[in-house]
Amino acid sequence: MAYVAPVTGIQVALSTAAVFPERTPDAFEAAARLGYDGVEVMVTADPVSQDPAVLRRLSDYYSIPVLAVHAPCLLITQRVWGREPWGKLERSREVAQELGAHVVVVHPPFRWQREYARDFEAGLTRMAQESDVAFAVENLYPLRPRGAEVAAWAPHWNPVELDCPHATLDLSHTAVSGSDALEMAEELGSRLVHVHMADGTKAGLPDEHLVPGRGTQPCAELLRRLAVGGYQGVVVLEVTTRRASTDAERQADLAESLEFTRRHLAEGANLAVVGRAPGGSGAAGGPAAAAGGRAGQPTSPG
């Protein structure tokens, strides 16, 4: 597969979750070998993912920066860094700052976290004013057991419906929720500062996190629009390779993901140069255009 060099200024990172069940250090090695611009650290029960000193050594050894930190807000990470949700976000911000990252990815509260959910929007707004680290709320999805929609997260699973300064758009999750990813990006506007690139095939679970281009989501179109629209954030490949039978198969999937992402970002950059935008919209009005600031560092909406 041909190597596609970065040409847009939009950094493409690898999530450490993308090498599971391999370890966090393996993600740094894969990112360096394949030519990714950096990594997003998913904080899990793996002690390495929780230790900024070890992560710094890995970053220095492989010359791979940490561009984002995913807070431990999954069901399986409820005990990581304590059970108090605001404490987890504070610790995530500290680690991000120690590593030079400018984004912490956070999920909406579980419905049973009532006090956290009640203060979630105001609390994130307050924390956004305290540092240059953006807490980017990730879109999730409703649960539909036996066809009945159940709200598992509060105030809402969709950051479009939340009064929060920054958001993450995950295209595997838009597949699960049956959402229009392009419309969601448009509605988020300059609040969209982080993208999880993956694919999915249908509404409803499982949450597939396929290599982009292998599902039904508008991955290519979104990437082109990001490049046209002046997106200032990071695109993170959060694909699953846990079914890979060999390391070579895993590496091939991660290489394909990177090639796909860079190729379609480059197509968007070329469209911007000639003054055309995908989908018939003008370049200046492309979706997910972020306000000014250096690449990889999101800014608050105007």
N, C-alpha and C positions, 0 to 999 in steps of 0.2 A: 504493500500500500504506500502510495507516495506521501512524503512528508509535506505538510502545508504550513509554511511559516506564518507567524502572526503579522497581519498587515493593517489592522484596524485600530490598534491601541486598546481594544477591549481584551482584558486578560481572561484566559481560560484555565480554570483550576480543576483539580481532581479531588473529589471527596474521599477522605480516608475510608468511608463506608463502602466505597466502590470496590475495595479489595477483599472485603469480608468473605470467608472466614480467616483470611490472612490478617496480619497485625498492622498496627499504625506505621511502624517503620517501613513495612513493605509498600505502603502507599507513597511515601517519600521516594523510595527507590524507583517505583514504577513511573512516578511523575517526572523524575529526572531522566530516566532512560527514554521515555517517549516524547519529551519536549513540552510538557505542560508548563504553564507560567507560575504555578504555585499549587497549594493544597488548601482545602477546607478541612479543619479538624473536627470530626464528629466526636464529642466527648461521650465516652461510654464507660463501662466497668473496666476497660483496659487501662491499667495504671499509667501507661505511656501517654495516652490521650489526655490525661488529667494533669500532667507534670510539665509546666512551661519550661523548666530548665532542660529537661530531656528533649522536648520539642524544639527548643532553640538549637541544641546540639545537632539534631537531625537536619534542621533547616540549614545550618551552616555547613554541615558535612556534604549535603547533596546540592547546595546552592539553590534550594527551593524555598521560597518564602511562604509563610502562612498568611493567606489572604482573608480568611474568615474562620470563625469558631462557631460551631453548632452547639448551642446550649443543651445540657442533658435533660430534655423535657419529654422523652419518650416514656411509655409505661415501664419499659425494661430498665430505665435509668433513673427511676424515682428516688433511689437512695444515694445516687452519686452527688457528692458535694452537699449532702444533707437533704432534708425533705422540704425545707422552706423555699418556695419558688423564687421569691425576690432575692434571697441569698444566692441561689444558683445563677441568676442573671448578673448579680454584682461580681461573683467569682468569674463568670464567663467574660465580663468586660475587663477585669484585671488581667486575665490570661491574654486576651486579645491585645491589650495595650502593651503587655510585656513582649509580645511577639510582633508588634507592628501591624496587626490586622485592624481593619476599620469597620468590620461587620460582625455582629453576633446574630445568628439565625435563631429565632424563637418560635415555638408553636403557641397558638391560642391555649388558654387554660382548659383543663378538663372540666366538665360541667360540675363535678363534685368539689372542685377547688373554688368554693363560692366567694370567699373574701378576695382571693387573688383575681378571680374573674370580675368582680365588682370594681376593683381598682385598676384593672389591667390597662385600659386606654390612657387614663390620666397618669398612671405610673410610668408607662413607656414615654409619654410626652415629657414628663419631668426628667427622666434619665437621658433622653436625647439632648437635653439642654445642658447636661453636666459634663459632657466630653464630646470628642469627635467620633465616637463609636456609635454606629447606627444599630438599633435593635430592629431587625427586619422580620416582620411577622409573616410566617409562611402559610400559604393557602393549604388547607386540608380538604376534608370532604364529609358529607353527611353519611351516616350509616343507614342502610336500608334492609334490615332483617325482614324477610317475608314481604318485601315491598313497602313496608311502612318506614317513613323517614324518621330517624332518631338523631337528635342533636347531642353529640358526644362532647362538643367543645362550646365554650361560652366566653365572651358574648356571642361569637359567631365563628364558624370555621373559615369564613371567607374574609380576607383583609380589606376587600372592597367595601364591606359593610362596617368596618371598624374605623374609629377615629384615632389612627396611629400614624406617626410621621413617616415610617418606612416599611417596606414590604418585600417579601421574597415570592417569586412566582415559580412554582414547581409543575412541570408539564406531565409528570406521571400522575400527580394529584388531580390535575384538571381532567385527565381521562377518567379517574375514579368517580369524580363528582359530576361528570357529564357537562362540564363548563366549557365555554368558548375561550380558549387561552388568549387569542388575539384581542377579543373584547375585554377580557380581564386586564390585560396589559394596558389597553387604551384607557380603561377606567381608573387604573391605579396612577397613570400619568407619571409625574416626577417622584411619586412615592416609591416607585419600583426601582430599587437600588441593587437587587441581587436576583439571580436566576439560577434555578436548579434545572439543568437540561437533562431530560430523560424522555422516554416515550411510554405509551400505554395503548391498549387495543380497544377497551370497552369501559362503559360505566359500571361501577360496582367493584368490590374487592375481587381478587387481590390487587394490591398496589404493586404494579409490575416493575417499574424502573428499568425499562428496556433501553438498549442502545438506541439513540435517536435515529429515526428513519425506519425502524422496524415495527412501528405501531401506526396509529391513526392521528396522532397529534400534529399540529402545524409547526413542527420544530424548525424546519428550514425557513418558513415564512417569518416566524418570530425572530430568528437570528438576523435575517436580512433587515427587518424593520428596526431592530435594535441598532444595527450599524448605521442605517439611514438616519435614525432619529437622534443620534448624538448620545446614546446611552453611555453613562460614565461608570457603571458598576462592573462586577465580575460575573462571568458565566461559569458555573460549576457543574461538571459532569458527575451526577449522582445516580449512576447506573448500578444494577446488581450483576455481579459476576460469580455469585455463590454456586451456580450450577456448572461452572466451568470445570471440566474434568482434568485439565492440565494447566500449568502456569502459562504455557504458550497460548492456550485458548483464551485465558484471562487477558493476557497482554494484547492479543489481537483485538478483543472487544474494546479495550481501553484505547488502543490506537485508532480503531475505526471511529469511536466516539469523538476523539480529538480532531481527526481529519474532517469528519462531517461538520463539526461546529466551526472550525476555522474556515472551511470552504464556503459555508453559507454566510458567515460574517464578512468574508472577503467579497462575495457577490453583492452584499448590501453596501459595502464601502464603495464598490465600483459604481453602483447605481447612484449613490450620493454625489460622486464626482461629476456624473453627467446630468445631475439635476432631476433624476427620476426616482420615485419611491415605489416599492412593491405594493400591490393592491390598489394602485391608482391614486394614492394620496401624495401630497407634496412632501418633499424631504423635510422641510422645516416643521411639518406637523406630524411627523412619524410618531408612533406610540412609544411609550416608555422612555421618552427623552428626559434625561435627568438635567437638573440645573448645573451650573458651572462647577468646577472643581477638578482635581486631577483624577486620572483613571484609577479605578479601584477604590476611591474614597467618595462615598455617597454624601450628598448634601440635602439639607431639609428643603421641602418645597417652598416656593416663594409665596 
